[in-house]
Amino acid sequence: MSKIALVTGANQGLGYAMVARLCQELPPGSTVYLGARDPERGEAAVARLREQGLQPSLARLDVTDDTSVQALAETVARRHGGIDIVLSNAAARIGKDVPQAVQVRTFIDTNNHGTYRMIRAFGHLLRDGGRFLVVASSFGSLGKLDSRLHDRFDPATRSLEDIERVMDEYVELVERGEAELHHWPAWINIPSKVAQVASMKIYARQRQAEATERGLTIAALCPGLVDTDASRPWFDDMSSAQSPADAAKNVLWICTEPAESARVVHGELVQHRRVIPWL
């Protein structure tokens, strides 16, 4: 049976590699949307893949724009009636030589509020057996944060909107230079990843009964170290890094496994088919 899939932030790096692999592995007649904010870069990426004999479809999508996200969701619903795979991969980069206070608002708006926008627009479109996955990181374990912050991310008691508010407050603290005074780590990537994973855990909990009945899987993925333009500035030794193509293979098993096999990672952060403990 053919599938409908969407990868956000897919004109380069891991997202591009995931689109390529989905085009190769999904059943004949499937549609794989390559989500890109910049239409020229998106068109160029689609053209490169078509030169390889693959047939992705371009989806113009800016996850920082409510209208853009909602418009694409409405298009998918109108064309297909639903969606089978959502890979929320779009992420803003952190410049190593730019003050984090200058970058934090765009970073959180893309990585965290963008995840929230995708959940709200596309979550209800999941077909039976559907997968809603966010590309996060092992930095998304709660243990990476000071214990005094843990209750703000409790998946059992918090809502998606709670996480949104916490991250807005965090942005303001970073911009004022006060985040570390309130026990936040110095690097803005860690709170962002923890919040992403917390959001997926909360969303998985909210849809637990439905997920069991309909075979849905909602989870966060850690691809591990991947050799991309975004990661190179932060790691002195990239000798153990995976290529984007290898990393895509490692994370996309969730999309192609039967629902019964994928269900065991519902609500979890997963790396190389293993669950990374939340705490």
Backbone hydrogen bonds, N-H to C=O, Kabsch-Sander energy under -0.5 kcal/mol:
donor,donor_aa,acceptor,acceptor_aa,energy
5,A,31,T,-2.8
6,L,85,I,-2.0
7,V,33,Y,-2.2
8,T,87,L,-2.4
10,A,35,G,-3.2
15,G,12,Q,-0.6
16,Y,12,Q,-1.5
17,A,13,G,-2.0
18,M,14,L,-2.5
19,V,15,G,-2.1
20,A,16,Y,-2.2
21,R,17,A,-2.3
22,L,18,M,-2.6
23,C,19,V,-2.4
24,Q,20,A,-1.4
25,E,21,R,-2.4
26,L,22,L,-2.5
30,S,27,P,-1.6
31,T,3,K,-2.7
33,Y,5,A,-3.1
33,Y,31,T,-0.6
34,L,32,V,-0.5
34,L,57,S,-3.2
35,G,7,V,-2.9
35,G,33,Y,-0.9
36,A,59,A,-2.1
42,G,38,D,-2.5
43,E,39,P,-2.7
44,A,40,E,-2.2
45,A,41,R,-2.3
46,V,42,G,-2.4
47,A,43,E,-2.3
48,R,44,A,-2.1
49,L,45,A,-2.0
50,R,46,V,-2.3
51,E,47,A,-1.7
52,Q,48,R,-0.6
52,Q,49,L,-0.9
53,G,50,R,-1.5
54,L,49,L,-2.1
57,S,32,V,-2.9
59,A,34,L,-2.4
61,L,36,A,-2.3
63,V,61,L,-0.6
65,D,62,D,-2.0
66,D,64,T,-0.6
69,V,65,D,-2.3
70,Q,66,D,-2.6
71,A,67,T,-2.5
72,L,68,S,-2.0
73,A,69,V,-2.1
74,E,70,Q,-2.4
75,T,71,A,-2.0
76,V,72,L,-2.7
77,A,73,A,-2.4
78,R,74,E,-2.3
79,R,75,T,-2.6
80,H,76,V,-2.7
81,G,76,V,-0.7
81,G,77,A,-1.4
82,G,76,V,-0.6
83,I,125,L,-2.3
84,D,4,I,-2.3
85,I,4,I,-2.0
86,V,131,R,-2.6
87,L,6,L,-2.9
88,S,86,V,-0.7
88,S,133,L,-3.2
89,N,87,L,-1.3
95,G,93,R,-0.5
98,V,95,G,-1.2
102,V,99,P,-1.3
103,Q,99,P,-0.9
104,V,100,Q,-2.3
107,F,103,Q,-2.3
108,I,104,V,-2.7
109,D,105,R,-2.3
110,T,106,T,-2.2
111,N,107,F,-2.6
112,N,108,I,-1.9
113,H,108,I,-2.2
114,G,109,D,-0.7
116,Y,112,N,-2.1
117,R,113,H,-2.6
118,M,114,G,-2.2
119,I,115,T,-2.3
120,R,116,Y,-2.5
121,A,117,R,-2.3
122,F,118,M,-2.7
123,G,118,M,-0.6
123,G,119,I,-1.9
125,L,122,F,-1.5
126,L,123,G,-1.4
127,R,83,I,-2.4
129,G,214,R,-2.3
130,G,127,R,-2.2
131,R,84,D,-2.9
132,F,217,T,-2.7
133,L,86,V,-3.0
133,L,131,R,-0.5
134,V,219,A,-1.7
135,V,88,S,-2.3
136,A,134,V,-0.8
136,A,221,L,-3.3
140,G,137,S,-2.1
141,S,138,S,-1.2
142,L,278,W,-2.1
143,G,278,W,-0.8
144,K,141,S,-2.2
145,L,142,L,-2.3
146,D,183,H,-0.6
149,L,146,D,-2.3
150,H,147,S,-1.1
152,R,149,L,-1.3
153,F,150,H,-1.9
154,D,151,D,-1.1
157,T,154,D,-1.0
158,R,154,D,-2.5
163,I,159,S,-1.7
164,E,160,L,-1.9
165,R,161,E,-2.2
166,V,162,D,-2.4
167,M,163,I,-2.2
168,D,164,E,-1.9
169,E,165,R,-2.4
170,Y,166,V,-2.3
171,V,167,M,-2.3
172,E,168,D,-1.8
173,L,169,E,-1.9
174,V,170,Y,-2.5
175,E,171,V,-2.6
176,R,172,E,-1.6
177,G,173,L,-0.5
177,G,174,V,-1.2
178,E,173,L,-3.0
179,A,173,L,-0.7
182,H,178,E,-0.8
182,H,179,A,-1.3
183,H,180,E,-1.5
184,W,179,A,-2.0
188,I,186,A,-0.5
190,I,187,W,-1.1
192,S,188,I,-1.4
193,K,189,N,-2.3
194,V,190,I,-2.5
195,A,191,P,-2.4
196,Q,192,S,-2.1
197,V,193,K,-2.5
198,A,194,V,-2.6
199,S,195,A,-2.4
200,M,196,Q,-1.9
201,K,197,V,-2.4
202,I,198,A,-2.6
203,Y,199,S,-2.7
204,A,200,M,-2.4
205,R,201,K,-2.2
206,Q,202,I,-2.6
207,R,203,Y,-1.5
208,Q,205,R,-1.5
211,A,207,R,-3.1
212,T,208,Q,-2.3
213,E,209,A,-2.0
214,R,210,E,-2.9
215,G,211,A,-1.5
216,L,211,A,-1.1
217,T,130,G,-2.2
219,A,132,F,-1.8
220,A,268,E,-2.8
221,L,134,V,-3.0
222,C,270,V,-3.2
227,D,242,Q,-3.1
228,T,226,V,-1.5
232,R,228,T,-2.0
234,W,231,S,-1.6
235,F,231,S,-0.6
235,F,232,R,-1.1
238,M,236,D,-0.6
241,A,238,M,-1.5
242,Q,225,L,-2.7
247,A,243,S,-2.5
248,A,244,P,-2.5
249,K,245,A,-1.8
250,N,246,D,-1.8
251,V,247,A,-1.6
252,L,248,A,-2.3
254,I,251,V,-1.0
255,C,252,L,-1.2
256,T,252,L,-0.9
256,T,253,W,-0.6
257,E,253,W,-1.8
261,S,258,P,-0.9
262,A,258,P,-2.2
263,R,259,A,-2.0
264,V,261,S,-0.7
265,V,262,A,-1.9
266,H,263,R,-1.9
267,G,218,I,-4.0
268,E,265,V,-2.3
269,L,276,I,-0.5
270,V,220,A,-2.4
270,V,268,E,-0.5
271,Q,274,R,-3.0
274,R,271,Q,-1.9
276,I,269,L,-3.4
